[in-house]
Amino acid sequence: YRRLDSFHSFDFVQKLTPTNIKSRDRFGWSVALSGDRLIVGQVQNHENDIMPQRPVQTIRTWCDSNPCLQPLRYIFRLSWKELNRPFKTRPLQWNASSNSIRDALQEDLGTGTVTVSRSSISDQNGGYEWSITFQSFSSYFRLGDMAPLIRCHVEEMSGSAPRCSVRTNFNNIKRIRGKVHAFTKKEDGTWIEQSFLFPNAPQRRDIFGMSIAVSDDVALVGAPNRDL
């Protein structure tokens, strides 16, 4: 919409229709304008062919007392819970890095490519959380089945009522992912779409595009649910 001055009402000029639009896309979630540059955020909540779905599981260690009376110290192994495969990973330390968990899963369990991120240690329960995203998992289950669950085996664990568990965050479910559409204004005053903005690495439910800003040739895109 546009108006000549403050004494006139707004008149309709153009409907912005992005390319690659899908059902239930929330185009227009956020908007930012700077001169002849316009960016529009879109938060998607649907299943489509833009990106394959990826299951996510979380390994959690904690003590069953709040707060922990003694620091947790433990060694654990991982295995498949339901598949007929007795293999276990190498021993993993209580403060194993993301790379150590990744290497154990890929090399010892043959999971295929996984991405692992570890939380900071909790002041309350003394444990960690490792979030595991399966990047290639089609060889483990048929289309429509859930991703196989990992099991945590505790060895040499000490501390205040130590615990270890694995939960499934996402299997074959809908995802929330976002992108930002960039438009420029033509000489006749209408807008034309120029490009998409995506995060440098995909992550489920990062809400990329929830907040945006633009100034001259610089665009900023917020993703409040993204891991650092």
N, C-alpha and C positions, 0 to 999 in steps of 0.2 A: 504494500500500500504506500501511497505517496500523496502529500498535499503541497500546495503552492506556498502557503504561509500559515501563520497561526489563526488567520481569520477564515480559512477554508477547512472543510472536512477531508478526511482521507478517502482517496479513490483507489479502487483495485487496479493493480498494474500487471501482476504476473504471479502465477502459482509455481513455486519451485518444486520440481519433481526430480528426485535423484535417480540415477541409474542403479541397476542391481538391487532394486527394492524387493523385499520379500514380505510374506504375510506376517503381521504382528510386529513389523519393524517400527520403532518409535522415532522416526525421523522428526527432528525439531525438538528433541529433549533439551538441547542447549543451543544458543545462537550467539554469535559475536560478529560485530561489524566494525570495519575500519576503512573509511574512504570507499574505494571501489573493490574491496576485498571482503568476502563474507564466508564464514565457516559455520556449519550446522552439525551438531552432534547427533548421533543416533545410537541408542542402546537397544540391541536386539534380544528377543526372547523367543526363539523358535528353533526348529530343526531344518537345516537346509544343506546344500552341497558346497558351501563356502569352505568349511573346515571339517574334517572327520571328528566325530565325538571321541573323547578320551576319558577313560575312567580315572578316578582319583581315590586313593586310599591313604589313611593316616595312621601311622604307628605312634602310640602314645605310651610314655612311661611316667609313673607318678607314685606317690606314697598315699596310702589310704588314711591319712591323718592330716589335719589342717590347723596350723602349719606343720611341716615336717619337723619332727623332733631331732632326727639325725639325717645327715646328707645321704642321698642315694648313691650307691656305687654298685654297678652290675655289669654283667656280660650277657648278651643275648644272641640268638640266632633266628633266622627267618626261614620259613618254608611255605609251600602251598598248603592251604587248609583242606581243600576238597578234591584236588586233582590226585590221581593215583601216582604220585611222584614223591618218594621218601627223602629226596635231597634236602639238605639244610645248607644255609650259607656258612661261611667262615665265622668265627666268633667276632662279635661287634662290641666295642666298648660303650659304656653308658653315655659318653659324650661324643659318639661317632659323628664325623662330619657328614655333610650331604654327599660329598664325593665318595666317602667310604661306603655308605648305604647304597648309592647308585652302582658302584663297582660290584658289590656283593650280589645285588639283585641281577644285574646283567650277566655277570660271569658265572655265578654259582647256580642261579635258578633259571637262567636263560630267558629272562623276561622280555628281551628285546630292549629297545631304547626307552629309558625312563628319565624323568626329570625329578629331582629331589630337592626340597627346601626344608631347612630345619628352623624351628622356633628358637627364641632365646630361652634360657633357663627360667623357670617359674620360681618366684620367691615364695609362693604358697605351697605348691605340691612337689617342688624339687626336681621335676622331670622335664623332658623335652617332647616335642612333637615333630615328626618327619612327615611331610606331605609328599606323596609319590604320584606323579602323573605318568600314565602309561601312554607312550607315543605310538607304539606299534604293538598291537595285541591281538590281531585277527587270527593268529594261529592257535590261540588258546581256547576259543569258544566260537560257536556257530552264530550266525547273524540272529540277533534278537536275544541271545543269552546274556547273562550278566558276566562281568569280569570276575575271574577266580580270585578268591580272597587269600591274602597272605596271613600266616599265623606267626606269632611271636613266641619263641621258646626262651624262657629265662634260665640263665645259668649263673651261679655265683652272684646272686643279687643280695645286697644288704642295705639296711636303712630301716626307716619306720614304715612297716607294712607295705613293702614295695609291690607295685603292680605293673603289668605290661599288657597292652591290648592293641587290636587293629580294627578300624572301622572303615566302612565304605562311604565316601562322601558323594560320589556321583558314579553311576553306571551308565546305562543307555538312557539318559534323561535329557531334557531340554537344557540349553545353556544360555547364559547371558554373555554376550560379547558385543563390542561396540566398534564403531568407526566414525570418522568425521569427513564430511563432504566439503570441499573447497570450491567456492564460486567466485567469478570475477564479473564486473559490470562492463557491458559493451557500450559502444558509443551511443546507441539508441536508448540507453537507460535500462535495458533488460539484463538479466543475469544468466550466465552460462556456467555449467559445472566444468571444473578443470581437472580435479584429481580427488583421490581418497587419501586419508591419513590413517595409518594402522600403527599399532605398537610394534616395536622392533622385534619382539618375541611374543607369540601367542600365549595367553593364559586364560583359563576358564574363569568366568565371573569376575573379571577385573573391573568391569563397568567403565571401560575406556570411553571417553566422550561425555561423561556425566557433567563436567564443567569445562568450559573452553574460553580462550581469550585470543584476540588477534590485534597486532599493531604493526602497520606497514608490512614488512616481509617476514615477520616472526609470528608463529602461532603456538600457543600453549594448550595442552590437552591434559585434563585431570583424569586419573584412574584410581579412585580412592580405595579400591579393594585389591590392588595389585601388590604382590610381594616385591620387596626391594631387591 
